[in-house]
Amino acid sequence: MATTTTTAFKPALIIVDLQEDFCPPNGSLAVPNGRSIIPTINTLLTLPFVLKIATKDWHPPDHISFASNHPPKKPFIDTTTVINPSNASETYETRLWPDHCIQHTPGAELVPELDLEKVDKIVEKGMRREVEMYSAFYDPLEKPRCSDSGLADVLRGRGISHVFVVGLAFDYCVRATALDASKEGFRTVVVREGTKAVDPEAWEEVERELKGKGVDVVGVEGEEVRRIGRG
């Protein structure tokens, strides 16, 4: 595991995929009550994080995760196999989805209610058609890595010690981003009121998994968030 080199409290906020296609009422892959998290996230954006990042799924139309590219397979129900383009022996299964967050379409835009003026940087992910990338850091492939956003280096370059993760969706891209932030050596938490799940019944299982890997799910009124204001 990589480790941070600073002992100072220098927190970053990562807002994962708060995009139109993931939000009611019109999103093609709308997360239940996804828009309800926006006030919490905008409140967090008023706090003195050292760095505030928003991520975007930014898929080509022929992305491997779209069920429409695998007829007659169905979204939500079926899966497909992702094969490392540079190493056919490394594979993983991924769930298929409706077309979503296609580059340069309205569904790929960050929601207009998000206080974007307070965001320092936007990170796009999922651009390679043949690879699924839930995490804002990189895809699950390792031998070799296929896609890397450079986010870990951005955080280290600012001396970040702690990462606070919010956005959509808790059981997919928020989960993967939080786990990779922790793996990269950052003390990582997910803010409960700042995220929703695709499958709400999976919440407890995902929270247990995160806790087991060193990532806590905390309340917006909790000590972890209050510490940001104190510096």
C-alpha positions in Angstrom: 0.0 0.0 0.0 1.2 3.5 -0.8 1.3 5.9 2.2 1.0 9.6 2.5 4.0 11.5 3.8 2.3 14.2 5.9 0.9 14.0 9.4 -1.0 17.3 9.0 -4.8 17.1 8.6 -5.3 18.1 4.9 -8.7 16.8 3.8 -10.0 16.5 0.2 -13.6 16.1 -0.9 -14.4 13.7 -3.8 -17.9 14.1 -5.3 -18.5 11.0 -7.4 -20.6 11.1 -10.6 -23.3 13.6 -9.5 -24.6 13.5 -13.1 -28.0 13.9 -14.7 -28.2 10.3 -15.9 -27.8 9.1 -12.3 -30.5 11.4 -10.9 -34.3 11.4 -11.0 -36.5 12.3 -12.6 -35.0 11.8 -16.1 -31.8 9.9 -15.6 -31.4 6.7 -17.7 -29.7 5.1 -14.7 -31.4 7.1 -11.9 -30.4 6.2 -8.4 -33.4 6.2 -6.0 -33.6 9.6 -4.3 -30.2 10.5 -5.9 -31.0 14.2 -6.1 -31.7 14.3 -2.3 -28.0 14.3 -1.5 -27.3 17.6 -3.3 -27.9 19.9 -0.3 -25.6 17.9 1.9 -22.9 18.0 -0.8 -23.3 21.7 -1.3 -22.9 22.2 2.4 -19.7 20.2 2.4 -18.4 22.3 -0.4 -18.6 25.4 1.9 -16.1 23.7 4.3 -12.3 24.5 4.0 -11.2 21.3 2.2 -7.7 21.6 0.7 -9.0 20.2 -2.5 -12.5 19.6 -3.9 -12.9 17.2 -6.8 -15.9 16.2 -8.9 -15.8 13.1 -11.0 -17.8 12.2 -14.2 -18.5 9.0 -15.9 -17.5 9.9 -19.5 -18.4 6.9 -21.7 -18.1 6.4 -25.5 -21.4 5.2 -27.1 -20.0 1.7 -27.5 -18.9 1.2 -23.9 -18.7 -2.3 -22.7 -21.0 -1.7 -19.7 -24.0 -0.9 -21.9 -26.4 -3.7 -22.3 -27.4 -2.3 -25.7 -23.9 -3.3 -27.0 -24.5 -6.9 -26.0 -27.8 -8.0 -27.5 -30.0 -9.7 -26.4 -28.6 -9.1 -22.9 -30.6 -6.9 -20.5 -29.5 -4.1 -18.2 -29.4 -4.8 -14.5 -29.9 -8.5 -15.0 -27.0 -9.7 -17.2 -23.2 -9.4 -17.0 -20.3 -9.4 -19.4 -16.7 -10.3 -19.2 -14.0 -7.6 -19.2 -10.7 -8.7 -20.7 -7.5 -6.8 -20.1 -6.6 -5.5 -23.6 -2.9 -6.2 -22.9 -3.3 -9.5 -21.1 -6.1 -11.8 -22.1 -5.5 -14.0 -19.0 -6.8 -11.2 -16.7 -10.6 -10.9 -16.7 -13.5 -9.9 -14.5 -17.3 -9.9 -14.7 -19.2 -6.6 -14.7 -22.9 -5.8 -14.5 -24.6 -4.4 -17.6 -26.4 -1.1 -17.4 -28.7 1.1 -19.6 -26.7 3.5 -21.8 -25.6 6.4 -19.5 -23.3 9.3 -19.3 -22.3 9.3 -22.9 -19.7 11.9 -23.8 -21.1 15.3 -24.8 -24.8 14.4 -24.0 -27.1 16.1 -21.5 -27.1 13.0 -19.3 -23.3 13.2 -18.8 -23.5 16.7 -17.3 -23.1 17.4 -13.6 -26.4 18.4 -12.1 -27.0 22.1 -12.3 -27.8 22.3 -8.5 -24.2 21.4 -7.7 -22.2 24.4 -6.6 -19.6 23.9 -9.2 -17.9 27.2 -8.6 -16.5 25.7 -5.4 -15.1 22.6 -7.2 -11.4 22.8 -7.9 -11.0 20.0 -10.4 -13.1 17.7 -12.6 -11.9 14.1 -13.2 -13.4 12.1 -16.1 -13.4 8.3 -16.1 -14.6 5.4 -18.0 -13.4 6.7 -21.4 -12.0 3.4 -22.7 -14.8 1.4 -24.4 -13.4 -2.1 -23.4 -13.0 -1.5 -19.7 -15.4 -0.7 -16.8 -14.0 1.8 -14.3 -16.2 2.5 -11.2 -13.3 4.0 -9.2 -12.2 7.6 -9.8 -8.6 6.3 -9.5 -8.3 3.4 -11.9 -9.9 0.3 -13.3 -9.6 -3.1 -11.5 -7.1 -4.5 -14.0 -3.5 -4.7 -12.7 -1.4 -6.8 -15.0 -1.0 -4.3 -16.5 -3.2 -1.4 -15.4 -5.4 -0.2 -18.3 -6.8 3.2 -17.2 -5.5 5.5 -14.5 -7.0 9.0 -13.9 -3.9 10.3 -12.1 -6.1 11.2 -9.1 -3.7 9.6 -6.6 -0.9 11.8 -7.8 -3.1 14.9 -7.7 -4.0 14.2 -4.1 -0.4 13.5 -3.1 0.8 16.6 -4.9 -1.4 18.7 -2.6 -0.3 16.8 0.5 -3.7 15.3 1.2 -4.0 13.2 4.3 -7.8 12.4 4.5 -10.4 11.8 1.8 -14.1 12.3 2.2 -16.2 10.6 -0.5 -19.8 11.4 -1.5 -21.9 11.1 -4.6 -23.4 8.3 -6.7 -23.7 5.5 -6.2 -22.8 4.1 -2.8 -22.7 0.5 -3.8 -20.7 1.0 -7.0 -18.6 4.1 -7.9 -18.5 5.6 -4.3 -17.6 2.2 -2.9 -14.8 1.6 -5.4 -13.4 5.2 -5.1 -13.4 5.0 -1.3 -11.6 1.6 -1.3 -9.0 2.8 -3.7 -8.4 6.0 -1.8 -7.8 3.9 1.3 -5.5 1.5 -0.7 -3.5 4.5 -1.8 -2.8 5.4 1.8 -5.3 8.2 2.5 -7.5 8.0 5.6 -10.9 7.7 3.9 -14.5 8.1 5.0 -17.8 8.1 3.2 -20.4 10.7 4.4 -23.6 8.8 4.8 -26.0 11.7 3.9 -24.0 12.5 0.8 -24.7 9.2 -1.1 -27.4 6.8 -2.2 -27.3 3.2 -3.5 -28.5 1.7 -6.7 -29.6 -1.2 -4.7 -30.7 0.2 -1.3 -30.9 -3.3 0.2 -27.2 -3.7 -0.4 -26.3 -0.8 1.9 -25.5 -2.7 5.1 -23.3 -5.3 3.2 -21.3 -2.5 1.5 -20.9 -0.6 4.7 -19.5 -3.8 6.4 -17.1 -4.3 3.5 -15.9 -0.8 3.7 -15.4 -0.9 7.4 -13.5 -4.2 7.1 -11.1 -2.5 4.7 -10.6 0.6 6.9 -13.2 2.9 5.5 -15.8 4.3 7.9 -19.2 5.6 6.9 -19.8 8.7 9.0 -22.6 11.2 9.6 -22.4 14.8 8.3 -22.8 16.0 11.8 -20.1 13.7 13.2 -16.7 14.5 14.5 -14.9 13.7 11.3 -16.8 16.4 9.4 -16.7 18.9 12.2 -12.9 18.6 12.2 -12.7 20.1 8.7 -14.0 23.4 10.0 -11.4 23.4 12.8 -8.5 22.6 10.5 
